[in-house]
Amino acid sequence: MKINDRFDKLVPNYLFADVARKTNAFIAAHPDQKIIRLGIGDVTLPLAQTVVDAMQQGCEDLRYRESFKGYPEYEGYDFVREQIAAYYAGFGVSVEADEVFISDGAKSDCGNIGDIFSEDNTVLIPDPVYPVYVDANIMAGRRILYAPSGKENHFLAMPDRKVEADIIYLCSPNNPTGAAYHADQLKEWVDYALEKNAVILYDAAYEAFIQDDRPRSIYAIDGAKECAIELCSLSKTAGFTGVRCGYTVIPKALTRSGKRLHDLWYRRQATKFNGVSWPVQCAAAAVFSEAGQEQCRRNIDYYRENALTLAHALDDLGIYYTGGHHSPYLWLECPDHMSGWEFFDYLLEKAAIVGTPGDGFGRCGKGYFRLTSFNTHEATQEAVERLCALLR
């Protein structure tokens, strides 16, 4: 018997596990100290009332024979998919309901989508990056190349025509940097993918935070339906981090080697996934109702206020950063040339604030640090006061 020895090539500890270990050690040593957590990107506001009501009704449906639901459709119930297609239409993007697949979240799909691609493909991933993109492909044994980003391109990696790639991961607004592509920049990526016959895996988990005319979907770009798969999540847009629901869009026009990737993904899901439960899909549909959108928008606006509070503090301190305006994340340059982990320790010890060191997001993350807006107004304001007192 042999195990997958590619796991030996992974970083020994997952980034957020190390953050949790250090934080817990500090709490044990300072039990009376109030910790402010601006690290892991978990939401703190409760679900919208409309969403809760729909989930409760979904549970009630399971109580009675007449309305009971067993195994769901692999691709999700039609009424949910139709709501999502209408949601896209609301910001000017055409997606067919039968091109939408309901899942248990974008993180799962980002890793699982590799099942429909050969191990022989070369993967191009921006750096710094959400660790799942890298780890999933290391586990699969694919060759990984990196598209570097930094202050010179405002942490928005752009294609290099000399680089040959088959699969491209993009995330906008980006995790961890919060940077969001303009349409002309995404057009360059789409043109590059079409030229290389590559497929873009576009993570749009934070699209609802965009406030200007930047694209909220890769399909706003001409040609994207021939080269891109879009993955999205309700975790941040509707607070489903614990509920678990997302969706992936695969246009039927997207083919490679004479095969529709839509059909391959359906076959994969039918084999390895039994779908999302009835109550959760009822809740998901409610997110896209008129009342659900209004209530979820209030939560997003709440986090946006926190992000702007942090952004104004960094402006006042003269610290370079990206994000904060179209994203719940702020990506800042560590002061005094500290590494990300050095700044993590400094911030924890001196101000009892927990963030995330950029070193854990790739080589280009060294010397940077991520803060999130997923806390209360009061905690965010207090964090700003502590940060300013420490760094001014």
C-alpha positions in Angstrom: 0.0 0.0 0.0 1.2 3.5 -0.9 0.0 6.8 0.3 0.0 10.1 -1.7 3.5 11.3 -0.9 2.8 14.7 -2.5 1.5 15.7 0.9 5.1 15.8 2.0 5.6 18.8 -0.3 2.9 20.8 1.5 3.9 23.4 4.1 3.7 21.4 7.3 1.0 23.5 9.0 -1.9 25.3 7.4 -1.4 29.1 7.8 -4.5 29.7 10.0 -3.6 26.7 12.2 -0.3 28.5 13.1 -2.1 31.7 13.7 -4.5 29.9 16.1 -1.7 28.2 17.9 0.2 31.4 18.6 -3.0 33.2 19.6 -4.1 30.5 22.0 -0.6 30.5 23.6 -0.9 34.3 24.1 -4.4 34.0 25.7 -3.1 31.3 28.0 -0.3 33.5 29.2 -2.5 36.7 29.4 -6.0 35.5 30.4 -7.1 39.0 31.4 -6.1 40.6 28.1 -8.8 41.5 25.6 -7.9 40.1 22.2 -9.2 41.7 19.1 -9.3 39.3 16.2 -8.8 40.8 12.7 -7.3 37.6 11.3 -9.3 34.8 9.8 -12.0 35.8 7.4 -15.0 34.5 9.3 -18.2 36.6 9.5 -19.6 37.7 12.8 -23.1 39.1 12.0 -26.1 36.7 12.1 -27.9 35.5 9.1 -30.6 37.7 7.5 -34.0 37.1 9.0 -35.5 36.2 5.6 -32.8 33.6 5.2 -33.4 32.1 8.6 -37.2 31.9 8.0 -36.6 30.1 4.7 -34.3 27.6 6.3 -36.7 27.0 9.1 -39.5 26.4 6.6 -37.2 24.0 4.7 -36.7 22.0 8.0 -40.5 22.0 8.5 -40.9 20.6 5.0 -38.8 17.6 6.1 -41.3 16.9 8.9 -44.1 15.8 6.6 -44.4 13.0 4.1 -46.0 15.3 1.5 -43.2 17.8 1.5 -40.2 15.6 2.5 -37.1 15.8 0.3 -34.4 13.1 0.1 -31.3 13.2 -2.1 -31.2 16.6 -3.9 -30.3 17.1 -7.5 -26.6 16.9 -8.0 -26.5 20.3 -9.7 -29.0 21.9 -7.2 -32.7 22.6 -7.3 -33.9 24.6 -10.3 -35.5 27.3 -8.2 -32.2 28.2 -6.6 -30.3 28.1 -9.9 -32.9 30.4 -11.5 -32.5 32.9 -8.7 -28.8 32.9 -9.2 -29.1 33.5 -12.9 -31.5 36.4 -12.2 -28.9 37.8 -9.7 -26.3 37.8 -12.5 -28.7 39.6 -14.8 -29.2 42.2 -12.1 -25.6 43.5 -12.7 -25.7 43.0 -16.5 -24.2 39.5 -16.9 -26.0 36.7 -18.8 -25.8 33.2 -17.2 -28.1 30.4 -17.9 -29.7 28.6 -14.9 -28.6 25.2 -16.2 -25.0 26.4 -16.2 -25.1 26.9 -12.4 -24.0 24.1 -10.0 -24.9 24.5 -6.3 -22.2 23.3 -3.9 -21.1 23.3 -0.3 -18.8 26.3 -0.9 -16.2 27.8 -3.2 -13.3 26.4 -1.2 -14.5 22.9 -1.9 -15.0 23.6 -5.6 -11.6 25.4 -5.9 -10.0 22.1 -4.8 -12.4 19.6 -6.4 -12.5 21.3 -9.9 -9.1 19.8 -10.6 -10.7 16.4 -10.9 -11.8 17.2 -14.5 -8.3 18.2 -15.5 -5.3 16.0 -16.2 -2.4 16.0 -13.8 -0.1 16.9 -16.7 -1.4 20.4 -16.9 0.6 23.4 -15.8 -1.1 25.7 -13.3 -0.5 29.5 -13.1 -1.3 31.0 -9.8 -0.9 34.7 -8.7 1.4 35.3 -5.7 0.4 36.1 -3.0 -2.6 33.8 -3.0 -5.2 31.9 -1.0 -3.4 28.7 0.0 -6.1 26.3 -1.2 -5.2 27.0 -4.9 -1.6 25.9 -4.3 -2.2 23.0 -1.9 -4.9 21.4 -4.0 -2.6 21.3 -7.0 0.4 20.1 -5.1 -1.7 17.2 -3.8 -2.7 16.4 -7.5 1.0 16.5 -8.6 0.6 19.4 -11.1 3.4 21.7 -12.1 2.8 25.2 -10.6 4.0 28.5 -11.9 3.5 31.8 -10.2 2.4 35.2 -11.5 4.1 37.7 -9.1 2.5 40.8 -7.8 3.6 43.7 -5.6 3.6 47.4 -5.1 4.7 47.9 -8.7 1.4 46.4 -10.0 -0.7 47.2 -6.9 -0.9 43.5 -6.2 -2.8 42.7 -9.4 -0.8 40.1 -11.2 -0.9 40.4 -15.0 -0.2 37.7 -17.7 3.2 37.2 -19.3 2.8 36.0 -22.9 6.1 34.1 -22.6 4.7 31.9 -19.9 2.8 28.7 -21.0 0.0 27.7 -18.7 -3.1 25.4 -19.0 -5.0 26.4 -15.8 -5.1 29.9 -14.4 -6.4 30.8 -10.9 -7.7 34.4 -10.5 -9.5 35.9 -7.5 -11.1 39.4 -7.6 -11.5 41.1 -5.2 -8.4 39.2 -4.1 -7.8 37.2 -1.0 -5.5 38.1 0.7 -4.7 41.5 -0.9 -8.2 43.0 -1.4 -7.1 44.3 -4.8 -9.8 44.1 -7.5 -9.2 44.0 -11.3 -10.6 46.6 -13.7 -12.3 45.3 -16.9 -9.3 46.1 -19.2 -7.1 44.1 -16.9 -9.4 41.1 -16.9 -9.7 41.4 -20.7 -5.9 40.8 -20.8 -6.3 37.6 -18.8 -9.1 36.4 -21.0 -7.2 37.1 -24.2 -4.1 35.3 -22.7 -6.2 32.3 -21.8 -7.8 32.1 -25.2 -4.4 32.4 -26.8 -2.9 29.6 -24.7 -6.1 27.5 -24.9 -6.1 27.6 -21.1 -9.0 27.6 -18.6 -9.4 30.4 -16.0 -10.7 29.3 -12.6 -12.2 32.6 -11.4 -12.9 32.9 -7.7 -15.6 35.6 -7.2 -16.3 35.0 -3.5 -16.1 38.7 -2.7 -17.8 40.2 -5.7 -20.6 41.7 -3.6 -18.1 44.1 -2.0 -17.3 45.9 -5.3 -18.8 49.4 -5.3 -17.8 50.8 -8.6 -17.9 49.6 -12.3 -15.2 46.9 -11.8 -16.5 43.6 -13.1 -18.4 41.5 -10.5 -18.1 38.4 -12.8 -15.5 37.2 -15.3 -18.4 36.8 -17.7 -18.7 40.6 -18.0 -15.6 40.2 -20.3 -16.0 39.3 -24.0 -14.7 35.8 -24.6 -14.8 34.6 -21.0 -17.5 32.0 -21.6 -15.0 30.2 -23.9 -12.3 30.1 -21.3 -13.5 30.6 -17.8 -15.2 28.8 -14.9 -16.5 31.0 -12.1 -16.7 29.9 -8.5 -18.6 31.8 -5.9 -19.7 31.5 -2.3 -22.4 32.7 0.0 -20.0 32.7 2.9 -19.1 36.4 2.9 -22.0 37.8 0.9 -24.7 36.2 3.1 -22.8 34.9 6.2 -22.9 31.2 5.2 -19.5 30.4 6.6 -21.0 27.8 8.9 -24.1 27.0 6.8 -21.9 26.1 3.7 -23.3 26.9 0.3 -21.8 28.2 -2.9 -22.1 27.8 -6.6 -19.9 27.2 -9.7 -20.8 28.4 -13.2 -19.6 26.4 -16.2 -20.8 27.8 -19.5 -21.9 25.2 -22.0 -19.8 27.0 -24.6 -16.6 26.0 -22.7 -15.0 23.0 -24.4 -11.5 21.5 -24.4 -10.3 18.4 -26.3 -13.8 18.2 -27.9 -15.5 17.8 -24.5 -17.8 20.2 -22.6 -16.4 20.9 -19.2 -20.0 21.4 -18.0 -20.7 17.8 -18.7 -17.5 16.6 -17.0 -18.2 18.6 -13.9 -21.7 17.1 -13.7 -20.3 13.6 -14.0 -17.8 14.4 -11.3 -20.4 15.7 -8.9 -22.7 12.8 -9.6 -19.9 10.5 -8.6 -18.4 12.3 -5.6 -21.1 14.7 -4.3 -24.6 14.1 -3.0 -25.7 17.7 -3.2 -26.7 20.4 -0.7 -29.5 19.8 1.7 -33.1 21.1 1.1 -33.1 23.5 4.1 -29.8 25.1 3.0 -30.9 25.5 -0.6 -34.1 27.1 0.6 -32.0 29.5 2.6 -29.8 30.1 -0.4 -32.7 31.0 -2.6 -33.9 33.4 0.0 -30.5 35.2 -0.2 -31.4 36.2 -3.8 -34.9 37.3 -3.0 -35.6 41.1 -2.9 -35.9 41.0 0.9 -32.8 38.8 1.2 -30.7 41.1 -1.0 -31.7 44.1 1.1 -30.9 42.4 4.4 -27.7 40.8 3.3 -26.6 44.2 1.8 -26.9 45.7 5.3 -24.4 43.2 6.6 -22.0 43.8 3.8 -22.3 47.6 4.3 -21.5 47.0 8.0 -18.3 45.2 7.1 -17.5 47.9 4.6 -17.7 50.5 7.3 -15.2 48.5 9.3 -12.9 48.3 6.3 -13.0 52.0 5.7 -12.3 52.6 9.4 -9.2 50.5 9.1 -8.3 52.1 5.7 -8.5 55.7 7.1 -6.2 54.7 10.0 -3.6 53.3 7.6 -3.9 56.5 5.6 -3.3 58.5 8.7 -0.3 56.4 9.7 1.2 56.7 6.2 1.2 52.9 5.7 1.0 51.5 2.2 -2.0 49.1 1.6 -4.3 47.6 -0.9 -7.9 46.6 -0.4 -10.4 48.0 2.1 -12.5 49.8 -0.5 -13.9 47.0 -2.6 -13.0 44.2 -0.2 -13.3 43.1 3.4 -9.5 42.7 3.5 -6.7 45.2 3.9 -3.2 44.2 2.9 -0.6 46.4 4.5 3.2 46.8 4.3 4.7 45.9 7.6 6.4 48.8 9.4 10.2 49.0 10.0 10.9 46.2 7.4 9.5 43.5 9.7 8.5 40.2 8.3 4.9 39.2 8.4 5.4 36.8 11.4 7.5 39.4 13.2 4.7 42.0 12.8 2.2 39.3 13.9 4.1 38.7 17.2 4.7 42.5 17.7 1.0 43.3 17.2 -0.1 40.5 19.4 2.3 41.2 22.2 2.0 45.0 22.2 -1.6 45.6 21.2 -3.4 42.2 21.5 -4.5 42.4 17.9 -4.6 39.3 15.8 -4.0 39.6 12.0 -2.6 37.3 9.4 1.1 37.4 8.3 1.5 37.7 4.6 4.4 35.2 4.5 1.8 32.4 4.7 0.3 33.5 1.3 3.4 33.1 -0.8 6.8 34.5 -1.6 5.4 37.9 -2.6 3.6 38.1 0.7 6.7 38.5 2.7 6.8 41.8 4.6 3.0 42.2 4.3 0.1 41.6 6.6 -3.7 41.0 6.2 -6.4 42.6 8.4 -10.1 41.8 8.0 -13.2 43.8 8.6 -15.2 40.9 10.0 -15.6 42.2 13.5 -17.9 44.6 15.3 -17.7 48.4 14.8 -16.7 48.7 18.5 -13.9 46.2 18.3 -12.7 47.6 15.0 -12.6 51.1 16.4 -10.7 49.9 19.4 -8.2 48.0 17.2 -7.6 51.2 15.3 -7.0 53.2 18.5 -4.5 50.5 19.7 -2.8 50.4 16.2 -2.4 54.1 16.0 -1.1 54.4 19.6 1.5 51.7 18.8 2.6 52.8 15.3 2.2 56.6 15.3 
